[in-house]
Structure formats: structure tokens, C-alpha cells
Amino acid sequence: MPSTLNIAQLNNNPSPRRIIIIGGGIVGAALAFHLSKAQSENHITLIDKSLEILLGSTGHAPGFVGQLNESPVLTRLAKDTVQDYLTIPGGFEAVGGLELSSTSSGLETLERRQRIAQGAGLPAELLSPEAATSLARDFIHANSIKHCLHFPSDGTANAGVITSYYIHQARARGVDFLEAAVTGFATKKENETTKIATIKTGSGDINSEDSTVILATGIWTSSLICNGSTPVTQVPIPIVPVAHPYTFTPPRARRVGTPYPFVRWLDHHVYARDHGDRDGLGSYGHPPVQLDPTESAIGAWPSGFDQVLSDASSHLKNKTEFQVQGQDTDPEEPWAADKPFNGIFSVTPDNLPFAGRVPDVANLWLAAAIWVTTAAGTAKLLAREILADGEHSTTSEDKALLDALNPARFQGVAADLLLQQSLSKYNDIYNRET
């Protein structure tokens, strides 16, 4: 999709009601869509370095949407997200989700999660190994598992389809799009108030002093916030990009019958899904690897990931079909989902996103470290807060969610401790007991 305006046009038409969203992945697109639905005088512009190809984490997201989380905040946002995705043609398929274990502690975990799910209004049923195997015969050995929990309303999201839908709908409502690589910011302080005065890009500077600026920049957020030697904010924003291996089987004919649920082996931190014309598998069963992303969210392949995928695939019935030997991807070449790859995504010290106003920069908001699972719910929440006036005023539930996602929640905590806590959460993504 081409730009709908250029930097000169943007600078020549300043508006106090301008909202600039930086980042055109699923989060930025959802924000543009939900902000544009309001009957307001806001002029919304979305900026991304690539309007044609999704270069961020959205572009490689495996699409799992498990609504239950040990955090009630994430559960609420995931439920809201699914309701949004269900309205998008081809956006979401309720194939269900299975969690498997073969240990007594795993059974306790599954029983606890069933109780939490029921309290959250999510259907969840304990199944026999035979019943679970019947739902994903090529994945599961019935004799290798003892305990199974089924979430029938969970499913898989097509992040590319969803993002495209949001962008086209937003564009039809008058949202402008600008292809430009944002490289940093210049701030201005007046009367003890700091603002983002200039958005620096590889194509020129954008005057943003009178604009609301929202960073929906995922894995690049921390580097943009750091802004070289002059941080934009004094508030710590610990969003840590990490490496993550994912692989596929070679292409095959689509299975006949009911689609497989996505499957998680809790004891081994392995997960798999049916992509239609191939199967996919990923693993969190390795020490966290911090990375500095460059042009895309596909990173260099750590040699140790071959063994990680080999170990992970051993838990599946069709283990021999998965490719486990990775290769470096040329960042200049378009990425194709057919080989093992290192998909970079963000972790935080509490596994919660950052969504809200940055307190010491008057016109800066964050919508970052947000996964596909909670993207729409978080975008809707933030849009209501930004538009908070009369009909769109936030509720007490919204305020509680925003408090939990407050960008200033780690103020006063040492940077090295926040990094350590963030990396430790990588192995805790799916609530594994350690």
C-alpha cells in the first residue's frame, strides 16, 4: 500500500488534533482502526518503514490465541481480542487449544487452570489421553501423556489478514499512511513540560510538537526510547527483544476433517499447530537469548537452536517430519515461512504490555510489547483512553487495566534487575511451573 501523504504535506498542515501512530504491525493497525471509528476531528497518521511487508513480529507470529492466562489482565484483553477478531473475515478460527502433561504437578496445574478458566467465563474441560489424541492424531502419542485440558473457544489468528483488514478499514475512514523509517526524536521543554517536538526519519523530520505520538513499535521500542545518548523519558521501559525458534514440516496436502487444535506440551515447553498446508512447532525450552533487532524481526540463527528444535520435535508423533536445521536469513531478502527461523519478540519483567501515557513526556503514549493474543483488546482499551470524552469515557474496569499496563510501573527499579526479570519471564510464557 503506497503512502497517502508525504512529510512536507504533514508538516504544512499542523493540527492540534493530530494523532501519529509509529508502527504498522497488528497493534498500530488496530489502534488506527479503533481510533478512526470514533466520530471526532482527530487527524490520524500511521508511520511505518514498510507499508507493503510486515517486518516486525506480526509478520512471523505463529497465531496462537490462548485466552486464559494466570494474569487476569491478560485474560481480559485476550477475550476482548477474540471478540474483535471474530468480526474479521478469515481473521480467526476457533480450532481450540490443548494443554498436555504426564506429571502429577502438571495435573495440578491443569486442574488449577480449569478452575481459573471457569471463573473467567472460558470453557475448559479435562480430557482423557485418548480423547485428546483423537483431536490431533499426528501430533500426540496417547501413551506419552496422562493429563489433558481442552479450551474449545481458543484458536488461531491470521495476523497478516487481520492487520490488512484494520489498515484498509482505517484508510477508508480517512487515516493517512506514511512510509518512513523513524530513527529517533527531538524533545522540547517549556514550563516544566517535555514534549516530542520532532520525529526524525530517514526521509526528513516531522513536526510533532502539537501531536499525540503513540509508539506501537514492538521490538524496536527500547532503542527508540533510548534515542542515542539522550533518552526520551527518564521512566524505565524494559522491553527486551529475545530470540525464539520456530519450524515447519515440508508442505503437504491439507488434512481432511476438523482442524487440529493448537497443542502445548507443558512439561517440555513445546507447542505445535496445524497451518493448513504444513505443521509448525516452537519451543521455549532453552535459556533466553537477548538480541538487538536490525531491519526485521527475523534474527540470525543461533547454532544451539538446531538441538532445541530436535529435542522439541521428539515429543510429537510426527517428529521426523519437522525441519530442525536452521539457516541464517538475509535481512535484505523477504522472509518466507518454510524453514526454521529465529523470530524475535519482546518480553517484559511481568509479561504484561506497556499501554498508556508516558508521564514525563506530555504527548507520548506507548502501545508496545503486545502479542497477537491481546493486540485488539489492548488497542481498543487505549483508544478509549485517548478519546476519553463523554461517550468514549473509560470505565472503572478500563482504569484498572490501564493501571496494570502503566508505562511508569517500574519507576525506581534498577535497569540490570529489570533486564534479569524480563529474561527470566521468557521461560514462563505459558505458565510452566519451575
Beta strands, then each sheet from edge to edge (+ up, - down):
strand 1: 18-22
strand 2: 43-48
strand 3: 64-65
strand 4: 92-93
strand 5: 97-101
strand 6: 125-127
strand 7: 147-151
strand 8: 155-157
strand 9: 176-179
strand 10: 182-190
strand 11: 193-201
strand 12: 204-207
strand 13: 212-215
strand 14: 240-242
strand 15: 245-248
strand 16: 262-265
strand 17: 270-274
strand 18: 279-283
strand 19: 298-299
strand 20: 341-343
strand 21: 345-347
strand 22: 354-357
strand 23: 364-368
sheet 1: 9+ 2+ 1+ 13+ 23+ 22-
sheet 2: 3+ 8- 4+
sheet 3: 6+ 7- 5+ 16+ 17- 18+ 15- 20+ 19-
sheet 4: 10+ 11- 12+
sheet 5: 14+ 21-
end
